[in-house]
Amino acid sequence: MENILGTRIRELRRERGISQPQLAAAIGVSKGVISFWENGINEPKASYIVALCKFFGVSSDYLLGLES
């Protein structure tokens, strides 16, 4: 199964020049959690999806791969 969510998180983070530790600190998780999300090991719960959307200024549909 394709890891669209993780890929989008990684792309958005890299586009903004933000490290995993910086993103983790901004939304209140550990660096390891960001790595797990980006690599498809696990997925964020809804409250972290909201935090990611607010941080990056994107919709949840975009982040989840429901729109381009």
C-alpha positions as CSV (number, residue, x, y, z in Angstrom):
1,M,0.0,0.0,0.0
2,E,1.3,3.4,-1.0
3,N,2.2,5.8,1.9
4,I,0.7,9.0,0.5
5,L,0.3,10.6,4.0
6,G,4.0,10.0,4.9
7,T,5.1,11.1,1.5
8,R,3.1,14.4,1.8
9,I,4.5,15.0,5.3
10,R,8.0,14.5,4.1
11,E,7.5,16.7,1.0
12,L,5.9,19.5,2.9
13,R,8.6,19.4,5.6
14,R,11.4,19.4,3.0
15,E,9.8,22.2,0.9
16,R,9.9,24.4,4.0
17,G,13.4,23.4,5.0
18,I,12.3,22.0,8.3
19,S,14.0,19.1,10.0
20,Q,12.1,16.2,11.7
21,P,13.0,17.5,15.2
22,Q,11.8,21.0,14.3
23,L,8.4,19.6,13.0
24,A,8.1,17.3,16.0
25,A,8.7,20.2,18.4
26,A,6.2,22.4,16.6
27,I,3.3,19.9,16.9
28,G,4.3,18.2,20.2
29,V,5.6,14.8,19.3
30,S,9.0,13.1,19.3
31,K,11.3,13.1,16.3
32,G,10.9,9.3,16.1
33,V,7.2,9.8,15.6
34,I,7.7,12.0,12.5
35,S,10.1,9.3,11.1
36,F,7.5,6.6,11.7
37,W,4.8,8.7,9.9
38,E,7.0,9.5,7.0
39,N,8.1,5.9,6.6
40,G,4.6,4.4,6.9
41,I,5.3,2.5,10.1
42,N,2.3,4.1,11.7
43,E,-0.1,7.0,11.1
44,P,-1.0,10.1,13.1
45,K,-4.2,10.2,15.0
46,A,-6.8,12.8,14.0
47,S,-5.6,15.5,16.4
48,Y,-2.1,15.4,14.9
49,I,-3.5,15.5,11.3
50,V,-5.2,18.7,12.3
51,A,-2.0,20.0,13.8
52,L,0.0,19.1,10.6
53,C,-2.6,20.8,8.4
54,K,-2.5,24.0,10.5
55,F,1.3,24.0,10.6
56,F,1.7,23.5,6.8
57,G,-1.4,25.5,5.8
58,V,-2.9,22.6,3.8
59,S,-6.2,20.8,3.9
60,S,-6.7,17.4,5.4
61,D,-7.8,16.1,2.0
62,Y,-4.5,17.2,0.5
63,L,-2.5,15.7,3.4
64,L,-4.4,12.4,3.1
65,G,-4.0,12.2,-0.6
66,L,-7.7,12.8,-1.4
67,E,-6.9,15.8,-3.6
68,S,-3.9,16.9,-5.6
